[in-house]
Amino acid sequence: MALMYGKEKDADHDIEHSSDPGFISFFSRLPAKSPENGTVRLFDRNDFYSVHGPDAHYVAAQVFRTNSVIKYLGAGGKAAGLPSVTLSHTLALSFLRDALTAKQLRVEIWKPAPGQTKKASKFVLEKEVRATTRPDTYIVYVGLSLTL
């Protein structure tokens, strides 16, 4: 049974805690970006998406309207861990539609590096998307266009 606000315990949407140190290290080396600066990063975990750091707080507030969906990766829990939120494909699509149209955010979609799985700790930038002046069409910086 699904609970409100995405609290359902779905093992398929749990980020593997054993990959925490590797992913946290990878994430900390990325250039600083946040929704307040106009960019959101989504990490494709094959069956779902994850967002981390300031993006996790933004998605928790904008999509779920609660901070209770935030999990903290790594040692230190809430005090020192990396804030993380997972999104199903359906929620991610809804979030992308709002982020690109109403919020006019730039979105980066990262996929696991070759040889990695959804429990990956290394990612490569797959797509960078931003809104265009043409309704319902978005530029994807790998030569594709995405229509929502």
NUSE-193226 format. One record per atom (N, C-alpha, C): residue number from 1; residue in three letters; chain; x, y, z. Coordinates in steps of 0.2 Angstrom, whole numbers. Layout:
N
NUM	ALA	A	X	Y	Z
...
This chain:
148
1	MET	A	4	-6	0
1	MET	A	0	0	0
1	MET	A	4	6	0
2	ALA	A	3	11	-4
2	ALA	A	7	17	-5
2	ALA	A	4	22	0
3	LEU	A	9	25	3
3	LEU	A	7	30	8
3	LEU	A	8	37	5
4	MET	A	5	42	8
4	MET	A	6	49	6
4	MET	A	13	51	6
5	TYR	A	14	56	1
5	TYR	A	21	59	1
5	TYR	A	27	55	0
6	GLY	A	26	49	-4
6	GLY	A	31	45	-6
6	GLY	A	35	42	0
7	LYS	A	32	40	5
7	LYS	A	35	37	11
7	LYS	A	35	29	10
8	GLU	A	32	27	5
8	GLU	A	32	19	4
8	GLU	A	39	17	4
9	LYS	A	39	11	7
9	LYS	A	46	7	8
9	LYS	A	46	3	1
10	ASP	A	49	6	-4
10	ASP	A	50	2	-10
10	ASP	A	58	1	-11
11	ALA	A	60	-5	-10
11	ALA	A	67	-7	-10
11	ALA	A	70	-5	-17
12	ASP	A	66	-5	-22
12	ASP	A	69	-3	-29
12	ASP	A	71	4	-29
13	HIS	A	68	8	-25
13	HIS	A	70	16	-25
13	HIS	A	74	18	-19
14	ASP	A	77	13	-16
14	ASP	A	82	14	-11
14	ASP	A	89	15	-14
15	ILE	A	93	20	-12
15	ILE	A	100	21	-15
15	ILE	A	104	16	-10
16	GLU	A	108	12	-13
16	GLU	A	112	8	-10
16	GLU	A	117	11	-5
17	HIS	A	116	10	1
17	HIS	A	121	13	6
17	HIS	A	128	11	6
18	SER	A	129	5	3
18	SER	A	136	3	2
18	SER	A	140	8	-3
19	SER	A	136	11	-8
19	SER	A	139	15	-13
19	SER	A	140	22	-10
20	ASP	A	137	24	-4
20	ASP	A	137	31	-2
20	ASP	A	144	34	-2
21	PRO	A	150	31	1
21	PRO	A	156	35	1
21	PRO	A	158	36	-6
22	GLY	A	158	32	-11
22	GLY	A	160	33	-18
22	GLY	A	155	39	-21
23	PHE	A	149	38	-20
23	PHE	A	144	43	-23
23	PHE	A	145	50	-20
24	ILE	A	146	50	-14
24	ILE	A	147	56	-10
24	ILE	A	153	60	-12
25	SER	A	158	56	-13
25	SER	A	165	59	-16
25	SER	A	164	61	-23
26	PHE	A	161	58	-27
26	PHE	A	159	60	-34
26	PHE	A	155	66	-34
27	PHE	A	150	66	-30
27	PHE	A	145	72	-30
27	PHE	A	149	78	-27
28	SER	A	153	77	-22
28	SER	A	157	83	-19
28	SER	A	162	86	-24
29	ARG	A	164	83	-29
29	ARG	A	169	85	-34
29	ARG	A	165	89	-40
30	LEU	A	158	88	-40
30	LEU	A	155	92	-46
30	LEU	A	155	99	-44
31	PRO	A	154	103	-49
31	PRO	A	154	111	-48
31	PRO	A	147	112	-45
32	ALA	A	148	117	-40
32	ALA	A	142	119	-36
32	ALA	A	136	122	-41
33	LYS	A	130	119	-41
33	LYS	A	124	121	-44
33	LYS	A	119	120	-40
34	SER	A	113	124	-40
34	SER	A	107	123	-36
34	SER	A	101	126	-40
35	PRO	A	95	124	-38
35	PRO	A	89	127	-41
35	PRO	A	89	135	-40
36	GLU	A	92	138	-34
36	GLU	A	93	145	-33
36	GLU	A	97	148	-38
37	ASN	A	102	144	-41
37	ASN	A	106	147	-46
37	ASN	A	103	145	-53
38	GLY	A	98	142	-54
38	GLY	A	95	140	-60
38	GLY	A	96	133	-63
39	THR	A	99	129	-59
39	THR	A	101	122	-62
39	THR	A	99	117	-57
40	VAL	A	96	111	-59
40	VAL	A	94	105	-55
40	VAL	A	97	99	-58
41	ARG	A	100	95	-54
41	ARG	A	103	89	-57
41	ARG	A	99	83	-55
42	LEU	A	97	79	-60
42	LEU	A	94	72	-58
42	LEU	A	99	67	-60
43	PHE	A	99	61	-56
43	PHE	A	103	56	-57
43	PHE	A	99	50	-59
44	ASP	A	100	47	-65
44	ASP	A	96	42	-68
44	ASP	A	98	35	-65
45	ARG	A	94	32	-61
45	ARG	A	96	26	-57
45	ARG	A	92	20	-61
46	ASN	A	91	21	-67
46	ASN	A	87	16	-72
46	ASN	A	80	15	-70
47	ASP	A	78	13	-64
47	ASP	A	71	12	-62
47	ASP	A	68	18	-59
48	PHE	A	72	23	-57
48	PHE	A	70	29	-54
48	PHE	A	76	34	-54
49	TYR	A	74	40	-52
49	TYR	A	79	46	-52
49	TYR	A	81	48	-45
50	SER	A	86	51	-44
50	SER	A	88	53	-37
50	SER	A	91	60	-38
51	VAL	A	90	64	-33
51	VAL	A	92	71	-33
51	VAL	A	96	72	-26
52	HIS	A	101	76	-26
52	HIS	A	105	77	-20
52	HIS	A	107	84	-18
53	GLY	A	109	85	-12
53	GLY	A	111	91	-10
53	GLY	A	105	96	-10
54	PRO	A	107	103	-12
54	PRO	A	101	108	-12
54	PRO	A	95	106	-16
55	ASP	A	97	102	-22
55	ASP	A	91	99	-26
55	ASP	A	87	95	-22
56	ALA	A	89	91	-17
56	ALA	A	85	86	-13
56	ALA	A	80	91	-9
57	HIS	A	82	96	-6
57	HIS	A	78	100	-2
57	HIS	A	73	104	-7
58	TYR	A	75	106	-13
58	TYR	A	71	109	-17
58	TYR	A	65	104	-20
59	VAL	A	67	98	-22
59	VAL	A	62	93	-24
59	VAL	A	57	91	-18
60	ALA	A	60	90	-12
60	ALA	A	56	89	-6
60	ALA	A	50	94	-5
61	ALA	A	52	100	-6
61	ALA	A	48	106	-5
61	ALA	A	43	107	-11
62	GLN	A	45	106	-17
62	GLN	A	41	107	-23
62	GLN	A	37	102	-25
63	VAL	A	39	96	-24
63	VAL	A	36	90	-27
63	VAL	A	32	86	-21
64	PHE	A	35	85	-15
64	PHE	A	32	81	-10
64	PHE	A	29	86	-5
65	ARG	A	31	92	-5
65	ARG	A	29	97	0
65	ARG	A	30	95	8
66	THR	A	35	92	9
66	THR	A	38	90	15
66	THR	A	45	88	15
67	ASN	A	48	89	20
67	ASN	A	55	87	21
67	ASN	A	56	79	23
68	SER	A	51	76	25
68	SER	A	51	69	28
68	SER	A	53	64	23
69	VAL	A	53	66	16
69	VAL	A	56	61	11
69	VAL	A	63	62	10
70	ILE	A	67	66	13
70	ILE	A	74	67	13
70	ILE	A	77	62	17
71	LYS	A	82	58	13
71	LYS	A	86	53	17
71	LYS	A	93	56	16
72	TYR	A	97	54	21
72	TYR	A	104	57	22
72	TYR	A	109	51	20
73	LEU	A	113	52	15
73	LEU	A	118	47	13
73	LEU	A	125	48	17
74	GLY	A	128	43	19
74	GLY	A	135	44	22
74	GLY	A	134	44	30
75	ALA	A	140	45	32
75	ALA	A	141	45	40
75	ALA	A	138	52	42
76	GLY	A	135	52	48
76	GLY	A	133	59	51
76	GLY	A	126	60	50
77	GLY	A	122	56	46
77	GLY	A	115	57	46
77	GLY	A	113	64	44
78	LYS	A	108	67	47
78	LYS	A	106	73	45
78	LYS	A	111	79	46
79	ALA	A	115	78	51
79	ALA	A	120	83	53
79	ALA	A	125	84	48
80	ALA	A	128	78	45
80	ALA	A	133	79	40
80	ALA	A	132	75	34
81	GLY	A	127	71	33
81	GLY	A	126	67	27
81	GLY	A	124	71	21
82	LEU	A	123	68	15
82	LEU	A	121	71	9
82	LEU	A	114	70	8
83	PRO	A	110	76	8
83	PRO	A	103	75	8
83	PRO	A	101	72	1
84	SER	A	96	67	1
84	SER	A	94	64	-5
84	SER	A	87	62	-5
85	VAL	A	84	63	-11
85	VAL	A	77	61	-13
85	VAL	A	77	57	-19
86	THR	A	72	52	-19
86	THR	A	71	48	-25
86	THR	A	64	50	-28
87	LEU	A	64	49	-35
87	LEU	A	58	51	-39
87	LEU	A	57	45	-43
88	SER	A	50	43	-44
88	SER	A	49	38	-49
88	SER	A	49	41	-56
89	HIS	A	49	37	-61
89	HIS	A	49	40	-68
89	HIS	A	43	45	-68
90	THR	A	37	43	-66
90	THR	A	31	48	-67
90	THR	A	32	54	-63
91	LEU	A	34	54	-57
91	LEU	A	36	60	-53
91	LEU	A	41	64	-56
92	ALA	A	46	61	-59
92	ALA	A	52	65	-62
92	ALA	A	49	68	-68
93	LEU	A	45	65	-72
93	LEU	A	42	68	-78
93	LEU	A	38	74	-76
94	SER	A	34	74	-71
94	SER	A	30	79	-69
94	SER	A	34	85	-66
95	PHE	A	40	83	-62
95	PHE	A	44	88	-60
95	PHE	A	48	92	-66
96	LEU	A	50	88	-71
96	LEU	A	54	91	-76
96	LEU	A	49	96	-80
97	ARG	A	43	94	-81
97	ARG	A	38	98	-84
97	ARG	A	38	105	-81
98	ASP	A	37	105	-74
98	ASP	A	36	111	-70
98	ASP	A	43	115	-70
99	ALA	A	48	111	-69
99	ALA	A	55	114	-69
99	ALA	A	57	118	-75
100	LEU	A	55	115	-81
100	LEU	A	57	118	-87
100	LEU	A	52	123	-90
101	THR	A	45	123	-88
101	THR	A	41	128	-90
101	THR	A	39	133	-85
102	ALA	A	37	132	-80
102	ALA	A	35	137	-75
102	ALA	A	41	140	-71
103	LYS	A	46	136	-69
103	LYS	A	51	138	-66
103	LYS	A	57	140	-70
104	GLN	A	57	138	-76
104	GLN	A	63	140	-81
104	GLN	A	69	138	-79
105	LEU	A	70	132	-76
105	LEU	A	76	130	-73
105	LEU	A	80	126	-79
106	ARG	A	87	126	-78
106	ARG	A	91	121	-83
106	ARG	A	91	115	-79
107	VAL	A	91	109	-82
107	VAL	A	91	103	-79
107	VAL	A	96	98	-82
108	GLU	A	100	96	-78
108	GLU	A	106	91	-80
108	GLU	A	103	84	-78
109	ILE	A	104	79	-83
109	ILE	A	102	72	-81
109	ILE	A	108	68	-82
110	TRP	A	110	65	-76
110	TRP	A	116	61	-76
110	TRP	A	115	54	-76
111	LYS	A	118	50	-80
111	LYS	A	117	43	-80
111	LYS	A	123	39	-78
112	PRO	A	123	33	-76
112	PRO	A	128	29	-73
112	PRO	A	134	28	-78
113	ALA	A	140	29	-76
113	ALA	A	146	28	-81
113	ALA	A	146	21	-84
114	PRO	A	148	20	-89
114	PRO	A	149	13	-92
114	PRO	A	151	8	-87
115	GLY	A	147	2	-87
115	GLY	A	149	-3	-82
115	GLY	A	146	-2	-75
116	GLN	A	143	4	-74
116	GLN	A	139	5	-67
116	GLN	A	132	3	-68
117	THR	A	129	2	-62
117	THR	A	122	0	-62
117	THR	A	118	6	-58
118	LYS	A	112	4	-56
118	LYS	A	108	9	-53
118	LYS	A	111	11	-46
119	LYS	A	116	6	-44
119	LYS	A	119	7	-37
119	LYS	A	126	11	-39
120	ALA	A	126	14	-44
120	ALA	A	133	17	-46
120	ALA	A	135	23	-42
121	SER	A	142	23	-42
121	SER	A	145	29	-38
121	SER	A	148	34	-43
122	LYS	A	148	32	-49
122	LYS	A	151	37	-54
122	LYS	A	146	38	-60
123	PHE	A	145	44	-62
123	PHE	A	140	46	-67
123	PHE	A	143	50	-72
124	VAL	A	140	50	-78
124	VAL	A	142	55	-84
124	VAL	A	136	59	-85
125	LEU	A	137	65	-88
125	LEU	A	132	70	-90
125	LEU	A	129	67	-96
126	GLU	A	122	65	-96
126	GLU	A	119	62	-102
126	GLU	A	116	68	-105
127	LYS	A	112	72	-102
127	LYS	A	108	77	-105
127	LYS	A	108	84	-101
128	GLU	A	108	89	-104
128	GLU	A	107	96	-101
128	GLU	A	101	99	-105
129	VAL	A	96	100	-101
129	VAL	A	90	103	-104
129	VAL	A	88	110	-102
130	ARG	A	86	114	-106
130	ARG	A	83	120	-104
130	ARG	A	77	122	-109
131	ALA	A	73	126	-106
131	ALA	A	67	128	-110
131	ALA	A	69	133	-116
132	THR	A	65	132	-121
132	THR	A	66	137	-127
132	THR	A	60	141	-128
133	THR	A	60	146	-133
133	THR	A	54	150	-133
133	THR	A	48	147	-137
134	ARG	A	49	141	-140
134	ARG	A	44	137	-143
134	ARG	A	41	133	-138
135	PRO	A	34	133	-137
135	PRO	A	30	130	-132
135	PRO	A	31	122	-132
136	ASP	A	32	119	-127
136	ASP	A	33	112	-126
136	ASP	A	39	109	-130
137	THR	A	44	113	-131
137	THR	A	50	110	-134
137	THR	A	56	112	-130
138	TYR	A	60	108	-129
138	TYR	A	66	110	-125
138	TYR	A	72	107	-128
139	ILE	A	78	111	-127
139	ILE	A	84	110	-130
139	ILE	A	88	105	-125
140	VAL	A	90	99	-128
140	VAL	A	94	94	-125
140	VAL	A	101	95	-128
141	TYR	A	106	96	-124
141	TYR	A	113	97	-126
141	TYR	A	116	91	-128
142	VAL	A	113	86	-131
142	VAL	A	116	80	-134
142	VAL	A	114	79	-141
143	GLY	A	110	84	-144
143	GLY	A	108	84	-150
143	GLY	A	101	81	-151
144	LEU	A	97	80	-145
144	LEU	A	91	78	-145
144	LEU	A	86	83	-143
145	SER	A	80	83	-145
145	SER	A	75	87	-142
145	SER	A	70	83	-138
146	LEU	A	68	86	-132
146	LEU	A	63	83	-128
146	LEU	A	56	86	-128
147	THR	A	51	83	-129
147	THR	A	44	86	-129
147	THR	A	40	83	-124
148	LEU	A	38	87	-119
148	LEU	A	34	84	-114
148	LEU	A	26	85	-115
